[in-house]
């Protein structure tokens, strides 16, 4: 199994879903799911979204679970800590 999809398989296992069940729910064969998790094939975009939905994951996580070109890039951005929260209708400080 490719480490790239270890998080995805871990999510499936945590939800007690078998590969066969996941394959059936998204309309592909078990072999297709195994090939995706094994890093041997790149899934269609619509299949990626269907898999995420079956694993109760939000669509915005698609780049994490299915990175472009099969390469996960670590973010080098530092979090923005200068943001201020203001109440609606309140005067800015």
PLY file of the C-alpha trace (Angstrom):
ply
format ascii 1.0
element vertex 93
property float x
property float y
property float z
element edge 92
property int vertex1
property int vertex2
end_header
0.00 0.00 0.00
1.24 3.44 -0.86
1.76 5.73 2.14
-0.01 8.41 0.12
-3.38 6.76 0.71
-2.71 5.41 4.22
-4.84 8.20 5.75
-7.71 7.35 3.44
-7.55 3.65 4.26
-7.23 4.51 7.96
-10.41 6.57 7.74
-12.19 3.62 6.12
-10.99 1.21 8.81
-11.94 3.64 11.60
-15.49 3.68 10.21
-15.57 -0.15 10.05
-16.07 -0.09 6.28
-14.61 -2.90 4.23
-13.02 -2.36 0.86
-15.88 -4.35 -0.68
-18.50 -2.16 1.01
-16.79 1.05 -0.07
-16.43 -0.23 -3.64
-20.10 -1.20 -3.79
-21.26 2.15 -2.38
-19.27 4.18 -4.92
-20.01 1.87 -7.84
-16.59 0.40 -8.64
-14.88 -2.95 -8.15
-12.86 -3.94 -5.11
-9.87 -4.16 -7.44
-10.33 -0.50 -8.37
-10.33 0.58 -4.71
-7.27 -1.59 -4.02
-5.49 -0.09 -7.04
-6.27 3.43 -5.83
-5.12 2.74 -2.27
-2.07 0.92 -3.62
-1.11 3.96 -5.68
-1.34 1.98 -8.93
-4.07 4.13 -10.48
-5.23 7.71 -10.23
-9.00 7.88 -9.63
-11.41 10.08 -11.59
-12.30 13.33 -9.87
-15.96 12.36 -9.44
-14.90 9.08 -7.81
-12.64 11.00 -5.40
-15.63 13.06 -4.25
-17.81 9.96 -3.92
-15.18 8.22 -1.79
-14.84 11.28 0.45
-18.62 11.45 0.87
-18.78 7.75 1.81
-16.07 8.29 4.40
-17.88 11.33 5.88
-15.15 13.70 4.81
-15.74 17.19 3.44
-15.02 18.03 -0.22
-12.42 20.62 0.78
-10.15 17.75 1.90
-9.81 16.43 -1.66
-6.27 17.79 -2.12
-5.18 16.14 1.14
-6.60 12.70 0.42
-6.10 12.82 -3.38
-3.16 15.16 -4.00
-2.50 16.38 -7.56
-0.07 14.16 -9.47
-0.02 11.76 -6.52
2.39 13.95 -4.56
1.45 15.42 -1.21
3.04 18.83 -0.72
3.68 20.08 2.78
2.63 23.66 3.36
5.45 26.12 4.00
3.06 28.94 4.87
3.04 30.22 8.41
-0.37 30.72 9.99
-1.62 34.31 10.03
-1.79 35.27 13.70
-2.52 38.94 13.10
-6.24 38.49 12.43
-8.65 40.28 14.74
-12.22 39.27 15.45
-14.72 42.10 15.54
-18.41 41.96 16.22
-20.85 42.88 13.48
-21.92 46.45 14.02
-19.03 47.18 16.39
-16.67 50.03 15.64
-13.19 48.89 14.61
-10.45 49.59 17.14
0 1
1 2
2 3
3 4
4 5
5 6
6 7
7 8
8 9
9 10
10 11
11 12
12 13
13 14
14 15
15 16
16 17
17 18
18 19
19 20
20 21
21 22
22 23
23 24
24 25
25 26
26 27
27 28
28 29
29 30
30 31
31 32
32 33
33 34
34 35
35 36
36 37
37 38
38 39
39 40
40 41
41 42
42 43
43 44
44 45
45 46
46 47
47 48
48 49
49 50
50 51
51 52
52 53
53 54
54 55
55 56
56 57
57 58
58 59
59 60
60 61
61 62
62 63
63 64
64 65
65 66
66 67
67 68
68 69
69 70
70 71
71 72
72 73
73 74
74 75
75 76
76 77
77 78
78 79
79 80
80 81
81 82
82 83
83 84
84 85
85 86
86 87
87 88
88 89
89 90
90 91
91 92
